[in-house]
Amino acid sequence: MLIVLTQDQKIVAWCLDAKSGAAQWGQLAVVNEGGAPGATVLLKRCLAHVGGNENLCITGHGNDTEVGDAELSGKQSWTWSVSEFADLLASNLPQHYGGTILMEVCAESMTSFAANLAEALRQKGKLKGVWIYGYTKAVAVTHTFPDPAKLAKNVELSGHLC
């Protein structure tokens, strides 16, 4: 499943474009409800539909410590901290989730959102054995999504085990 966490129409349009490679992630869900409460409710609903071993790709605006809508829409925006997002994943993915997670968000350093998320989940004792991949630099809106079956071979990504 690919979950888009932004109202940014450039990102949404690119995910819908056949050239993006998004289709290899399966179902596309767009979290574009205005405001934090609505976005959180929709994200929980999306995560509840992820299969037990289904790979999950999450894209949106972000940095090393938060992910979401980057305040593009003023009060209608939302963001989640690493800790908040870890709690959302742990509480809403299937029990004993065994897929791989790719955080398609920008990073500013090696301690990317993905690395911080894996550490937060490890500290919480959640999603043990799940690989979380992410970027250690900025990510172009129109880059091609990697093949989920080849994540470990992709040199642009760094992986972290919970």
N, C-alpha and C positions, 0 to 999 in steps of 0.2 A: 504494500500500500504506500502511496505517496500522499503526505498531508502537507498542504500549503498553508502557512501561518501568516498570511498577510493580505491586505486589501490592495497591495501594489499591483496594478494591472499589468505592468511589464513582466512581473514574475508569473502571475496567473496565466497570461497569454503564452509565455514561453513554455510553461508546463503542458499546455494544451496543444502545442505545436509538435507535429510528428518528428521533426528534426531534433527535438530536445532529448529524446531517449527516455522520457518519463514513463512511457507505456510499459517498459520492461519491469517497472515496479508494481504493476497491477493497477488496482482501483485508485482513482484520484479523488481526494477529498479536499475541499477548499474551506478553511476556517476564515470566514470573512464577515462574521457578525460584528456589528459595531460595539465597541466597548469591552472592557475586561470581563464582566460577568457572562455576557453572551458568548464571547469567544471561548472562555473556559468550559462552559456547558457543551458547546459544539465539539471542542477538542476531546473532552471526555467521551462523548458519543462516538467519535471517530476511532479513538483508541480501543473502545470496547468491541469494535468490529474487526480488529486485527486478529488474524489466526494465530494459533499457538506457536507455530514455527515460521510464520510469514515474515519476510524481510520488510523493514519499515524505513522509509526515507522521509525526513522532515525538512522542509525548506521554508525560508523566510528571512527576514533581516535579523541580524544578531552581531554579537561580538563574543569575547571570551567569557562574559558573565551573564548575558541575557539573550533571549530569543523572542521574536514576535513581529510586531507591525511597525516598529521604529518611529512611532508617533507621527505617521504620515497623515493621519486623519484627526489630529487634535484629540479631543475628548473621546473620540470613537476608536482610539488606538488601544493596544494592549501590549504588554511584555510580561515574560515570566523569567524570574531569576533561575539560576542553575538548580538551587534547592527546590523551588516551586515546581520546576519542570520534572525533576527527579521524582517528586511526590506524585505528580500527575501520571507519569509513566508507571510507577510502581503500583499505584492504586487502580489503574484502568486497563492495563494490558492483561491478557489472560494469565491466570496463575500458572507458574512454571513456564513462562514465555521463553522460547528458545530461538527466536529469530535474530537477525543482525539489524542494527540500527545505524543509519547514516544521517548525521546532522549536516545538512546542506546550508550552512550559515557561514558568514565571514568570521575570520579569526584575526587576532592581532599578534599572537605568539604561539609557541609550542603548547602552552597551557590554554588551549582552545576551549570553546564551549563543550565540545565532545569529551575532551580530557577531564574537564571539571565535572561534567555530568557523570562520567564513569566513576570518578572518585566519590562524588556525592552518593551515588547508588551503592558503591562498595561500603561506604561508612554507614549507610542505613541498612545494610545487609539485604539489599533488594536486587533482583534480576541477576543473581549470581551466574557467572559463566556466559553472559551475553557480551558480545563484541559491539562496541560503539565506535564508529568511524567518524572522522571530521577533518576539516581543513585547518591548516596553520597559517593561512593568509586570506586575503580578500578573494571572494568568489564572484566571477562575472555572472550577471543575470542570464546571459544567453550561452552559458557553457553546457556541454552535453552531460547528462546524468550518467554516472558510471553504471556498468552492468552489475547488478547485485551479486551475481555468481562469481565475479572477479574482484571483489573489493580488496581482498588481501594482496592482490597483485598490483593494485593501482598505486604508483609511487607518489602521487599528489596527496594521498590521504594518509592519515595516521590512525592507527587502531588502538583501542584501550579496552581491556577486559575488566568487567565489573567484578 
